[in-house]
Amino acid sequence: MTNRASYRLEFEQLEQRELPSTMGVARLGHCFNIDTTISGMASGTNFTVPHLRLGRLQGKAVLTSSATNALGDHSGTLLFTSKRGNLTFADTGHVNILTRQFTEHVTVSRGTHSLRGTTGQLTIDGSYDFSGSFTAHVTGQICSKGK
């Protein structure tokens, strides 16, 4: 009969053992680098994107913001909706009315359903025409909590 006690590791021995590097990755989830072009309609400091892909997520986005000064700075909320859940982003940005160019910096503040625990930041740089139609370049990273 084998003595089980001889195979048990003491707590101090467990601390000294190296864990495989893949263990941390499994718990952290997946991060997706975002580098895409979007288009939609703008009205003042608000805009709508009917088709947006963030990594494996596909959905639509609506930015609602308010001016914080007369220089074109604003802040608000970007809501991304998809079949897997919603992501709410806190937004700060700037619109140059003379050049019709804008920059948005958005940070995930909340996720629902399977997107709960998602983190990330995006930068959106673009321009719009007199009709309100815009195109923009989106870069950043979104990290999901899940598998």
C-alpha positions in Angstrom: 0.0 0.0 0.0 1.4 3.4 -1.0 1.6 6.1 1.6 -0.4 9.1 0.2 1.4 11.5 2.6 4.6 11.2 0.7 3.1 12.6 -2.4 1.5 15.7 -0.8 3.2 19.0 -1.3 3.4 21.3 1.6 2.1 24.9 1.2 5.6 26.3 1.0 6.5 23.9 -1.8 3.5 25.0 -3.8 4.6 28.6 -3.7 8.0 27.6 -5.0 6.7 25.7 -8.0 6.3 27.6 -11.3 2.9 27.6 -12.8 2.5 27.2 -16.6 2.2 30.6 -18.3 -1.1 29.5 -20.0 -3.0 29.4 -16.7 -3.0 33.2 -16.4 -4.2 33.6 -20.0 -7.2 31.3 -19.5 -8.4 33.4 -16.5 -7.9 36.7 -18.3 -10.0 36.0 -21.3 -9.3 37.4 -24.8 -8.1 40.8 -26.0 -8.8 42.0 -29.5 -6.9 44.8 -31.1 -9.3 47.0 -33.0 -8.3 48.7 -36.2 -11.3 49.4 -38.5 -13.1 52.0 -40.5 -16.7 53.0 -39.7 -19.3 55.2 -41.3 -22.6 56.6 -40.1 -24.7 59.7 -39.6 -23.7 62.6 -37.3 -25.9 65.3 -35.8 -24.0 67.8 -33.7 -21.9 65.9 -31.2 -24.1 62.7 -31.6 -23.7 60.0 -34.1 -25.1 56.6 -35.1 -23.1 53.7 -36.6 -25.5 51.0 -38.0 -22.8 48.3 -38.4 -19.7 48.1 -36.1 -17.4 45.2 -35.6 -15.3 45.1 -32.4 -13.2 41.9 -32.5 -15.7 39.1 -32.6 -18.6 41.3 -31.7 -20.9 42.8 -34.3 -23.6 45.4 -33.6 -24.5 49.0 -33.8 -23.3 52.1 -31.8 -25.0 55.3 -30.8 -23.0 58.2 -29.3 -24.9 60.7 -27.2 -22.9 63.6 -25.9 -23.2 67.2 -24.7 -20.9 70.2 -25.3 -18.6 71.0 -22.3 -17.5 74.3 -23.7 -17.8 76.5 -26.8 -14.5 75.2 -28.3 -16.0 71.9 -29.5 -15.2 69.7 -26.5 -17.9 67.3 -25.4 -18.5 64.3 -23.2 -21.2 61.6 -23.1 -21.9 57.9 -23.6 -21.4 55.5 -26.5 -23.8 52.5 -26.4 -22.8 49.5 -28.4 -25.6 46.9 -28.8 -25.1 43.3 -30.0 -26.8 39.9 -29.7 -24.4 39.0 -26.9 -25.2 42.1 -24.8 -24.5 45.8 -24.6 -21.3 47.7 -23.9 -21.5 51.2 -22.4 -18.5 53.5 -23.0 -17.7 56.8 -21.3 -16.8 59.3 -24.0 -14.8 62.5 -24.2 -14.1 64.1 -27.6 -13.6 67.2 -29.7 -15.3 68.4 -32.9 -13.6 71.0 -35.0 -16.5 72.8 -36.8 -14.3 74.6 -39.3 -12.5 71.4 -40.6 -15.4 69.1 -39.8 -13.0 66.7 -38.1 -13.6 64.9 -34.7 -11.8 62.7 -32.2 -13.4 60.6 -29.6 -11.8 58.7 -26.7 -14.1 56.0 -25.3 -13.6 53.6 -22.3 -15.8 50.6 -21.5 -17.7 51.5 -18.3 -20.2 48.6 -18.2 -21.1 45.4 -20.0 -24.3 43.4 -19.9 -25.2 39.7 -20.3 -22.2 37.8 -21.7 -20.2 41.1 -22.1 -20.2 41.7 -18.3 -16.6 42.3 -17.2 -15.4 43.5 -20.6 -12.8 46.2 -20.5 -11.1 48.4 -23.1 -10.5 51.7 -24.8 -11.0 53.0 -28.3 -10.0 56.1 -30.2 -12.2 57.3 -33.0 -10.8 59.8 -35.5 -12.9 61.0 -38.4 -14.6 63.7 -40.4 -18.1 64.5 -41.6 -19.7 66.3 -44.5 -22.4 69.0 -44.5 -25.1 66.3 -44.8 -23.9 64.7 -41.5 -22.5 61.6 -43.1 -19.2 60.6 -41.5 -16.3 58.1 -41.8 -13.8 57.4 -39.1 -10.9 55.2 -38.1 -11.3 53.2 -34.9 -8.3 51.9 -33.0 -7.8 50.4 -29.5 -8.3 47.2 -27.6 -11.3 45.3 -26.2 -10.8 42.5 -23.6 -13.5 40.0 -22.7 -13.6 38.4 -19.3 -15.0 35.1 -20.7 -13.4 32.1 -22.4 
